[in-house]
Every structure is written in C-alpha cells, then in structure tokens.
Amino acid sequence: MIDPAVPRPRRITRPDAILRGEEIGAGPAFLLLHAGGERRQVWGPVGEVLVDAGYRCVAYDQRGHGESSGDARALSPCADDVTAMLCAEPPGCVVVGASLGGLAAVAALTDPAVRARVAGLVLVDVVPCLEPSRVRRFLAAAGLLGTRTELVEDILTQVPQLRQVTAELDLPILLVHGDHGSSLADEDIDQLLRLAPHTTVRPVQGAGHLIARDRPVALARTVVAVTTAWR
C-alpha cells in the first residue's frame, strides 16, 4: 500500500530532455515550478504544509536544472515541459510558478486545452508584464545576469505575448510577492491588475524574490488560504 507521506519519483520523457521529479501527499494537486537556478527541493518545506492541509504536491527539476536534462535557453521549451507536466495530471491542478516557473506556466496557458486542465495560477514574485531595464538591473545586482543571458533575453522578447495571454485568462490568479528585496515594483503589480483585474495580491513579510526559500511556511499558508475556493 502506498504511503502518501513518502515521496514518489516522477519522470517525463520529452523529445529533447528527461524531466525528473517527485510527488508527495494525496488529494487535489499543486504543480510546483521552481525559479531559474533552483531545484525542486526548494519546495520541500512548502510541500509539507500543503500535504498536511490535504493536498498532493508534484515538483520537477526544470530542464537544465538539477536531475533534469536538456537546455533552458528559451522560454518555449520550458512552457512545453509545463504542458507535459499538466497532461500527466488529472484536470483541476493549481499551478504555482516562481519567477521562471511562473513565466513558463503563463506561456503554457496559451493553449486552451492546457487552460482547461488548470484550476488556477499562483505567481510567486513574478509578473508577465516585465519591464526589461528593471529586470536586467535586478539580475545584475544579484550577480545573475550573466548566468542565463540567452534565456533572459528570450523571455524579454516574449513579454507582449505573455501580457496578451494573461489578459485573456479566465482562471483565478494569485500573485504572492515579497516585501523585502522583491523583484517587483508597485507599478508591476498595478500593470498586472490592469491586465487581469480578478487577480488576488498577497505580500509575504520578510521575503525577497525567492519566497519559497525565504518564508516557505508563510507562502504555503497564503496559497492554501486563497486557492481552497478554486477547486
């Protein structure tokens, strides 16, 4: 008999990559998508809270990260991976995407068939209406601009499409942002609310850009409090 409290390995074979991950818990699913430069393990403390609340958590290393193979040089392959992840789950999944994970999720939701499988979207300190100069300054200050330059520049060229997709989404959206060292400015949040007025916005005190690392329990509790009504 399967113990839901024990992590179970997951694997998805893509045409140009092998995505490795794991799931834990039982119940309605959260698909947890980590930020660029991180691994799925960052979601561990978040997952513990979600599992205790009666949910199942699925997390993969994104392509080119951790145990997953493939190149992460453009947003489109990352979005196609998210599509494959969602198609491996029953309908009704809530997608939680941090930074790169959130943008890949938005890009995947371009497809109406993918949207139909999703109960809602949680963006963790990222918005689709990126302002290129501010993004480059933030990454440069964090010493990250040179590590994935090709991916960053590709994402920035996709901003008009990401904005369009977001404006057309009829899914519930939650934006969780840090209040200390966040990548977002007030105008970024205002732009998201203009694109998708039905978005719920929640700050997490004491968190910067990587909220899953800085304040995992507060992040998880915020997600549960808002998304319970989405299913």
C-alpha positions as CSV (number, residue, x, y, z in Angstrom):
1,M,0.0,0.0,0.0
2,I,1.4,3.4,-1.0
3,D,2.1,5.8,1.9
4,P,1.2,9.3,0.7
5,A,3.7,10.8,3.1
6,V,6.6,9.2,1.3
7,P,7.8,11.0,-1.9
8,R,7.3,9.0,-5.1
9,P,9.6,9.6,-8.1
10,R,8.2,11.1,-11.3
11,R,9.7,11.1,-14.8
12,I,8.6,12.6,-18.1
13,T,10.4,11.9,-21.3
14,R,10.4,14.9,-23.7
15,P,11.8,14.9,-27.2
16,D,15.0,16.7,-26.1
17,A,15.1,16.2,-22.3
18,I,14.3,13.9,-19.4
19,L,12.4,15.7,-16.6
20,R,12.8,14.1,-13.2
21,G,10.7,15.0,-10.2
22,E,8.6,13.6,-7.3
23,E,5.2,13.8,-5.8
24,I,4.0,13.6,-2.2
25,G,0.7,13.6,-0.4
26,A,-2.8,12.7,-1.6
27,G,-5.7,14.8,-2.8
28,P,-6.1,17.7,-5.2
29,A,-2.8,18.5,-6.8
30,F,-0.4,21.5,-6.8
31,L,2.2,21.6,-9.6
32,L,5.2,23.5,-8.1
33,L,7.5,25.1,-10.6
34,H,10.8,26.5,-9.2
35,A,12.7,29.6,-10.2
36,G,15.7,29.7,-12.6
37,G,18.8,28.4,-10.9
38,E,17.0,26.4,-8.3
39,R,15.9,22.8,-7.9
40,R,12.6,21.1,-7.0
41,Q,13.9,20.6,-3.4
42,V,13.3,24.2,-2.7
43,W,9.6,23.3,-2.5
44,G,10.1,20.8,0.3
45,P,9.0,22.9,3.3
46,V,6.2,24.4,1.2
47,G,5.0,20.9,0.3
48,E,4.9,19.8,3.9
49,V,2.4,22.4,4.7
50,L,0.3,21.7,1.6
51,V,0.3,17.9,2.3
52,D,-0.8,18.5,5.9
53,A,-3.6,20.6,4.5
54,G,-4.8,17.6,2.4
55,Y,-3.2,18.2,-0.9
56,R,-0.8,16.4,-3.3
57,C,2.3,18.2,-4.5
58,V,4.2,17.5,-7.7
59,A,7.5,19.1,-8.4
60,Y,10.1,18.6,-11.2
61,D,13.5,20.0,-11.8
62,Q,13.0,22.2,-14.8
63,R,15.1,21.3,-17.9
64,G,18.7,22.1,-17.4
65,H,18.3,22.1,-13.7
66,G,19.1,19.5,-11.0
67,E,18.4,16.0,-12.3
68,S,16.6,17.0,-15.4
69,S,18.5,17.1,-18.7
70,G,18.0,19.4,-21.7
71,D,18.8,23.1,-22.4
72,A,17.0,26.0,-20.8
73,R,17.9,28.7,-23.4
74,A,14.4,29.8,-24.4
75,L,11.0,30.1,-22.7
76,S,9.1,28.0,-25.3
77,P,10.7,24.6,-24.4
78,C,10.1,25.3,-20.7
79,A,6.5,26.1,-21.4
80,D,6.1,22.9,-23.4
81,D,7.5,21.0,-20.4
82,V,4.9,22.5,-18.2
83,T,2.2,21.4,-20.7
84,A,3.6,17.9,-20.5
85,M,3.6,18.0,-16.7
86,L,0.0,19.2,-16.6
87,C,-1.1,16.5,-19.1
88,A,0.4,13.9,-16.7
89,E,-2.0,15.1,-14.0
90,P,-5.8,14.8,-13.6
91,P,-7.7,18.0,-14.5
92,G,-8.1,20.5,-11.7
93,C,-4.4,21.2,-10.8
94,V,-3.3,24.5,-9.4
95,V,-0.1,25.7,-10.8
96,V,2.4,27.5,-8.6
97,G,5.2,29.2,-10.5
98,A,8.1,31.1,-9.1
99,S,10.0,33.5,-11.4
100,L,10.9,31.4,-14.4
101,G,8.4,28.8,-13.4
102,G,5.6,31.4,-13.4
103,L,6.5,32.7,-16.8
104,A,6.7,29.2,-18.2
105,A,3.3,28.5,-16.8
106,V,1.8,31.6,-18.3
107,A,3.3,30.7,-21.7
108,A,1.9,27.1,-21.4
109,L,-1.6,28.5,-20.8
110,T,-1.7,30.0,-24.3
111,D,-3.2,26.6,-25.3
112,P,-7.0,26.4,-24.4
113,A,-6.6,22.7,-23.9
114,V,-4.0,23.3,-21.2
115,R,-6.1,26.0,-19.6
116,A,-9.0,23.6,-19.3
117,R,-6.8,21.3,-17.1
118,V,-5.9,24.0,-14.6
119,A,-8.0,25.3,-11.7
120,G,-5.9,28.4,-11.1
121,L,-2.5,30.1,-11.3
122,V,-0.2,31.2,-8.5
123,L,2.6,33.6,-9.5
124,V,5.4,33.8,-6.9
125,D,7.2,37.2,-7.2
126,V,6.9,37.4,-11.0
127,V,4.5,39.1,-13.4
128,P,4.1,38.7,-17.2
129,C,4.4,42.5,-17.7
130,L,8.1,42.6,-17.2
131,E,10.0,45.9,-17.7
132,P,13.3,44.9,-19.4
133,S,15.6,47.5,-17.9
134,R,14.3,46.8,-14.4
135,V,14.7,43.1,-14.9
136,R,18.3,43.5,-16.1
137,R,19.2,45.8,-13.2
138,F,17.7,43.3,-10.6
139,L,19.6,40.4,-12.1
140,A,22.8,42.3,-12.3
141,A,22.6,43.4,-8.7
142,A,22.1,39.8,-7.7
143,G,25.0,38.7,-9.8
144,L,22.7,36.6,-12.0
145,L,22.6,38.5,-15.3
146,G,25.5,36.6,-16.9
147,T,24.4,33.1,-15.9
148,R,21.4,32.6,-18.2
149,T,21.7,35.6,-20.5
150,E,20.2,33.8,-23.5
151,L,17.1,32.7,-21.6
152,V,16.6,36.1,-20.0
153,E,16.8,37.9,-23.3
154,D,14.4,35.4,-25.0
155,I,11.9,35.9,-22.1
156,L,12.0,39.6,-22.5
157,T,11.2,39.3,-26.2
158,Q,8.1,37.3,-25.2
159,V,6.6,40.0,-22.9
160,P,4.0,41.2,-25.4
161,Q,2.7,37.6,-25.8
162,L,2.8,36.9,-22.1
163,R,0.8,40.1,-21.5
164,Q,-1.8,39.0,-24.1
165,V,-2.2,35.6,-22.6
166,T,-2.6,37.0,-19.1
167,A,-5.2,39.5,-20.3
168,E,-7.2,36.6,-21.8
169,L,-7.0,34.2,-18.9
170,D,-10.3,33.5,-17.2
171,L,-8.6,31.5,-14.5
172,P,-8.3,32.7,-10.9
173,I,-4.8,34.2,-10.3
174,L,-2.9,34.8,-7.1
175,L,0.2,37.0,-7.0
176,V,2.4,36.4,-3.9
177,H,5.2,38.9,-3.6
178,G,8.0,39.6,-1.1
179,D,8.1,42.8,0.8
180,H,11.9,42.9,1.1
181,G,14.1,42.6,-1.9
182,S,11.3,41.6,-4.2
183,S,11.9,41.8,-8.0
184,L,8.6,43.6,-8.4
185,A,7.8,47.3,-8.1
186,D,4.4,48.8,-7.3
187,E,3.9,49.6,-11.0
188,D,4.5,46.0,-12.0
189,I,1.7,44.9,-9.7
190,D,-0.5,47.7,-10.9
191,Q,0.1,46.6,-14.5
192,L,-0.9,43.0,-13.7
193,L,-4.1,44.2,-12.0
194,R,-4.9,46.2,-15.2
195,L,-4.3,43.1,-17.3
196,A,-6.2,40.7,-15.0
197,P,-8.4,42.7,-12.6
198,H,-9.6,39.4,-10.9
199,T,-6.0,38.8,-9.6
200,T,-5.6,38.5,-5.8
201,V,-2.4,40.0,-4.4
202,R,-0.8,39.0,-1.2
203,P,2.5,40.1,0.3
204,V,4.7,37.9,2.4
205,Q,6.6,39.8,5.1
206,G,10.3,39.3,5.4
207,A,10.6,37.6,2.0
208,G,12.6,38.7,-1.0
209,H,12.3,37.3,-4.6
210,L,12.8,33.7,-3.6
211,I,9.9,33.4,-1.3
212,A,9.9,29.6,-1.2
213,R,13.4,29.8,0.3
214,D,12.9,32.8,2.5
215,R,9.4,32.2,4.0
216,P,8.2,28.8,2.9
217,V,5.5,28.3,5.6
218,A,4.0,31.8,5.1
219,L,4.0,31.1,1.3
220,A,2.2,27.8,1.7
221,R,-0.3,29.1,4.1
222,T,-1.1,32.0,1.8
223,V,-1.5,29.7,-1.1
224,V,-3.9,27.4,0.8
225,A,-5.9,30.3,2.2
226,V,-6.6,31.8,-1.3
227,T,-6.8,28.7,-3.5
228,T,-9.1,26.5,-1.4
229,A,-12.1,28.1,-3.1
230,W,-10.7,27.5,-6.6
231,R,-11.4,23.7,-6.7
